[in-house]
Amino acid sequence: MNFDVARTQMLGQQLRAWEVLDGRVLRAFAETPRERFVPSDYLELAFADAEIPLGHGQVMLAPKIEGRVLQALEIEPIDDVLVVGAGSGYLTACAARLGRHVTSVDIFPDFATAAQAKIAAANVRNVEVRAADALTLSYTARFDAIAVTAAVPEIDRRFIEMLRPQGRLFIVVGRAPAMEAQLITLQPSGTTTTESLFETVLTPMINAERPEPFVL
């Protein structure tokens, strides 16, 4: 497989075709070697319009979904970002090319360890990957943008409480087959606005019904 050709096709036939037109987002995808983040058994699918199994019942999101996530969040170079569900580490690495610093958490320690190594190998340095249950995070940290890569049955206020004023949260809400990607923005007044982005189906978040405190 010619990875450069496949990468170019992914940008045009998947991201741009799905209305991912932000130049900074497209550049982040172009500069991040997706093939290094895909499990070796699925290397031929690295640039396919498909989810890729990662183990533990989890998947690497399709490129067009990842593109819409980052475009919706409008990450600026001064922003601190939280990625919930590190998975392969690819989305985290792309987000790090857009923001100041990215904290990425995953409930599976082997995912977190592997993601950190792959991100470092891609020469992305402004990232910290932690093994943690996202639903046990406390509110000591605040972020300008939060990307949740698994679906929740309903909005968990903890994610909103980790936002700074004008912070943005991308999250998929609902149960299969009816799930909706939403962008929630925390206003300076403390209220939130919600924008419906698109319909999709993602893997449900583990332990979505069981919160416990964990200090980030």
C-alpha positions as CSV (number, residue, x, y, z in Angstrom):
1,M,0.0,0.0,0.0
2,N,1.2,3.5,-0.8
3,F,0.4,5.3,2.4
4,D,0.9,8.8,0.9
5,V,-1.7,8.1,-1.8
6,A,-4.1,6.5,0.6
7,R,-3.7,9.5,3.0
8,T,-4.5,11.9,0.2
9,Q,-7.5,9.9,-0.8
10,M,-8.7,9.8,2.8
11,L,-8.5,13.6,3.0
12,G,-10.4,14.1,-0.2
13,Q,-12.9,11.3,-0.4
14,Q,-13.7,11.0,3.4
15,L,-13.0,14.1,5.3
16,R,-13.7,16.8,2.7
17,A,-16.7,14.7,1.4
18,W,-18.1,14.8,4.9
19,E,-17.7,18.6,5.1
20,V,-14.5,18.6,7.1
21,L,-13.0,21.7,5.4
22,D,-11.0,23.4,8.2
23,G,-7.5,23.8,6.8
24,R,-5.8,23.3,10.2
25,V,-7.7,20.1,10.8
26,L,-6.9,18.7,7.4
27,R,-3.3,19.6,7.9
28,A,-3.2,17.8,11.2
29,F,-4.6,14.7,9.6
30,A,-2.1,15.0,6.7
31,E,0.9,15.4,9.1
32,T,-0.1,12.6,11.5
33,P,0.9,9.1,10.2
34,R,-2.3,7.2,10.8
35,E,-0.7,3.9,9.6
36,R,1.5,4.0,12.8
37,F,-1.5,4.0,15.1
38,V,-3.4,1.1,13.5
39,P,-3.0,-2.5,14.8
40,S,-0.7,-4.4,12.5
41,D,-3.3,-6.9,11.6
42,Y,-5.5,-4.1,10.2
43,L,-2.8,-2.1,8.4
44,E,-4.5,-2.4,5.1
45,L,-7.6,-0.7,6.6
46,A,-5.6,2.2,8.0
47,F,-7.2,4.8,5.7
48,A,-10.5,3.0,5.1
49,D,-13.9,4.6,5.8
50,A,-14.4,2.2,8.7
51,E,-14.0,1.6,12.4
52,I,-10.9,-0.6,13.2
53,P,-10.9,-3.1,16.1
54,L,-8.4,-2.3,18.9
55,G,-9.2,-5.0,21.4
56,H,-11.2,-4.9,24.6
57,G,-14.3,-4.4,22.4
58,Q,-13.1,-1.0,21.4
59,V,-12.6,0.5,18.0
60,M,-10.6,3.2,16.2
61,L,-13.1,5.7,14.9
62,A,-13.5,6.2,11.1
63,P,-11.5,9.2,9.8
64,K,-14.5,11.2,8.8
65,I,-15.9,11.0,12.4
66,E,-12.5,12.0,13.9
67,G,-12.4,14.9,11.4
68,R,-15.8,16.1,12.4
69,V,-14.9,15.9,16.1
70,L,-11.9,18.2,15.7
71,Q,-13.6,20.6,13.3
72,A,-16.5,21.0,15.7
73,L,-14.2,21.7,18.7
74,E,-12.4,24.6,16.9
75,I,-9.2,24.0,18.8
76,E,-6.9,27.0,19.0
77,P,-3.1,27.0,19.6
78,I,-3.6,28.3,23.1
79,D,-6.2,25.7,24.1
80,D,-5.9,22.9,26.6
81,V,-7.7,19.8,25.4
82,L,-9.0,16.6,27.1
83,V,-9.6,13.5,25.0
84,V,-11.8,10.9,26.7
85,G,-10.9,7.5,25.3
86,A,-7.3,7.5,24.0
87,G,-7.8,4.3,22.1
88,S,-5.1,4.1,19.4
89,G,-3.8,7.6,20.2
90,Y,-4.4,8.9,16.7
91,L,-7.2,11.4,17.5
92,T,-5.1,12.6,20.5
93,A,-2.1,13.2,18.3
94,C,-4.1,15.1,15.7
95,A,-5.6,17.3,18.5
96,A,-2.2,18.0,19.8
97,R,-1.2,19.5,16.5
98,L,-4.0,22.0,17.0
99,G,-3.8,22.9,20.7
100,R,-1.4,23.9,23.4
101,H,-1.6,20.7,25.4
102,V,-3.7,17.5,25.3
103,T,-4.5,15.3,28.3
104,S,-5.8,11.9,27.1
105,V,-7.4,9.2,29.3
106,D,-8.3,5.6,28.7
107,I,-9.8,3.0,31.0
108,F,-7.4,0.3,29.7
109,P,-3.8,0.7,30.9
110,D,-2.4,-1.1,27.9
111,F,-4.2,1.3,25.5
112,A,-2.8,4.3,27.5
113,T,0.8,2.9,27.4
114,A,0.7,2.0,23.7
115,A,-0.9,5.3,22.7
116,Q,1.7,7.3,24.6
117,A,4.5,5.4,22.8
118,K,2.9,5.9,19.4
119,I,2.3,9.6,19.9
120,A,5.9,10.1,21.0
121,A,7.1,8.1,18.0
122,A,5.1,10.5,15.8
123,N,7.2,13.4,17.3
124,V,4.2,14.8,19.2
125,R,5.3,16.1,22.6
126,N,2.5,18.2,24.1
127,V,0.5,15.2,25.2
128,E,0.0,13.3,28.5
129,V,-1.8,10.0,28.4
130,R,-3.2,8.5,31.6
131,A,-5.0,5.3,32.5
132,A,-8.2,6.3,34.2
133,D,-11.9,5.8,34.1
134,A,-13.3,9.1,32.6
135,L,-16.3,8.9,34.7
136,T,-14.2,9.1,37.9
137,L,-12.4,12.3,37.0
138,S,-12.7,15.2,39.4
139,Y,-13.1,18.8,38.4
140,T,-9.7,20.2,39.5
141,A,-8.6,20.6,35.8
142,R,-10.4,22.8,33.3
143,F,-10.2,22.5,29.6
144,D,-11.0,24.6,26.5
145,A,-12.1,21.6,24.5
146,I,-13.2,18.1,25.5
147,A,-13.6,15.2,23.0
148,V,-15.5,12.2,24.2
149,T,-15.0,9.3,21.8
150,A,-17.6,6.9,23.2
151,A,-21.4,7.3,23.5
152,V,-23.2,8.1,26.7
153,P,-26.9,7.5,27.3
154,E,-27.3,11.1,28.6
155,I,-25.1,14.1,29.3
156,D,-22.9,13.7,32.4
157,R,-22.5,17.1,34.0
158,R,-19.0,16.3,35.1
159,F,-17.7,16.9,31.6
160,I,-19.4,20.3,31.4
161,E,-17.9,21.2,34.8
162,M,-14.4,20.5,33.5
163,L,-14.9,23.2,30.8
164,R,-13.6,26.7,31.0
165,P,-15.9,29.5,30.1
166,Q,-16.5,29.3,26.3
167,G,-15.2,25.7,26.4
168,R,-16.6,23.2,24.0
169,L,-17.6,19.6,24.6
170,F,-18.0,17.1,21.7
171,I,-20.1,14.1,22.9
172,V,-22.4,11.5,21.3
173,V,-25.6,11.0,23.3
174,G,-28.2,8.2,23.1
175,R,-28.5,4.5,22.7
176,A,-28.2,2.5,19.5
177,P,-29.6,2.9,16.9
178,A,-30.5,6.5,17.8
179,M,-27.4,8.5,18.8
180,E,-26.7,12.2,18.2
181,A,-23.3,13.9,18.1
182,Q,-23.6,17.2,20.0
183,L,-21.4,20.2,20.6
184,I,-22.0,21.8,24.0
185,T,-20.6,25.2,24.8
186,L,-20.3,26.6,28.3
187,Q,-21.2,30.3,28.3
188,P,-19.6,32.8,30.6
189,S,-22.9,33.0,32.5
190,G,-22.7,29.3,33.4
191,T,-25.4,28.2,31.0
192,T,-24.8,25.9,28.1
193,T,-25.8,25.9,24.4
194,T,-26.2,22.7,22.5
195,E,-25.7,22.2,18.7
196,S,-26.9,19.0,17.0
197,L,-24.1,18.0,14.6
198,F,-25.0,14.6,13.0
199,E,-26.4,11.2,13.7
200,T,-24.1,8.3,14.3
201,V,-23.5,5.2,16.4
202,L,-20.5,4.8,18.6
203,T,-19.4,2.2,21.1
204,P,-21.0,2.9,24.5
205,M,-18.8,4.3,27.2
206,I,-17.7,1.7,29.8
207,N,-19.2,2.3,33.3
208,A,-21.4,5.1,32.0
209,E,-23.8,4.5,34.8
210,R,-21.2,4.3,37.6
211,P,-19.4,7.6,38.7
212,E,-16.7,7.8,41.4
213,P,-14.3,10.6,42.2
214,F,-10.7,10.5,40.7
215,V,-8.4,13.6,40.9
216,L,-7.0,14.7,37.5
